[in-house]
């Protein structure tokens, strides 16, 4: 059973109106259990739309989306995934700790366990000392780190992440990339990750999925195959080779493997 399976998905916004937009066309994608897949492509190509279809935040016009063998709507109702989007989406009237506790609270987990898990996640993202603060007292980057902690709090089998590190400074971004990979490895979590950063996609991913300009289609799926995910990996020839391969795919050039056939 796959973590995510998308078959022949089309998404049309404002269907039948003068301002109709074909956002996605004939998208097929399978994400294996425990696999980390990044979606990358030009702005407006439908990366975030595809992520929202998986999360059942919007419906597909045609085609099917299943999560762990269940329709996307059922997976949403069962809270079968964690979400971290570009906007932190925190509740201003809840403290940082209570924002992180929210998905645990919705699952009926007891107060002591909620608090312990929230504090563990806040320590992970470097915000333990801000547990009693409110979102309005934090910078935008700090708010996004709280949102990441909240998404990880329930240790979900699937993470859906839309540029969650985009607002962070480079050092924090790289540290959280490594921490995210560590968490996924320990828990077997599958991840679908939207990013504009080629280097981020390559460092994090088992596979980088390249999308075309609107209407979004999958034009390439590049296996990364790095032997490790550490600082040495960021400096390795294989890392730079994969970056070049993704860049060529984004430009529509033949991949190296295709050029030699």
Steps between C-alpha positions, in 0.01 A plus 500: 500500500628847408503801729344713223362405162380755247342378178407707195432811708376816334424819692303784346421815697186701414384228264258621235567869567683754289788496748538121496853381578640157425745460789594132474474263206521119505718469810607152610719459807571227751683561828630189671475433872793673669596686183589870496381666178549866415292688245682776315410718202444860390269726698136430416564148375260343750737357763297637791175410325616140475591497868157635592334230292688235700387669822139514370492876556372534143342234276640368175294581192564152365723214608560338838718571803558235766703520822611170655244324284213723616321780315661834583185618678502202735871550573430864588219406739727244665781759533735267316755770419670809637491832317750785485430770244659830397288691750538386858123506568538530876218597733588838649308435824688177579854495634774344293481182709122478465524552123733201479271301729192562284514190274572288808204657678276420203607137531400491867852460636532587870632835620829375645591306185398794279720735695800264495470439125457870425807589703699229325404637159569861600845399619556332165432824309696711750207677665473334841539830682208653307241239600299750706510778241222584254547492119480880474812522716706293253663582169360349181780245487442398860128461434581266212719290726204467740286381208761236416504385862120473493507292180751260655329476839275206414782313324277451194566227241487770228626858501379754244727804498476811283826697522507475879862620521468789255489772769796369699861611501741267322656345811164426663366374170784251458471384861128439468551319170732258679263466798207434268691222325594351837138499614379346173766229522409414859125492444480376140302812413424562133536861385380711209693826506450808280801725450649753258853410610678246282770435761240448773304257282811299420629488857168390650356271239509144388338629182454847352187541288524780244185675380440709188357850478119517514318283435715301740621164378773274632787520252773314690554294814865494602634239742750673728686206653737686732692258725450723804312814610760697693735794447732281295209420268447872433859520372503177302524473118182290499309785668607751236433251221140458617458878528614532139261225395202668667597836352514348152158343551355834608636658183354222288840371391556125461630331813851363490369145494275585204772684311721189496226269368 
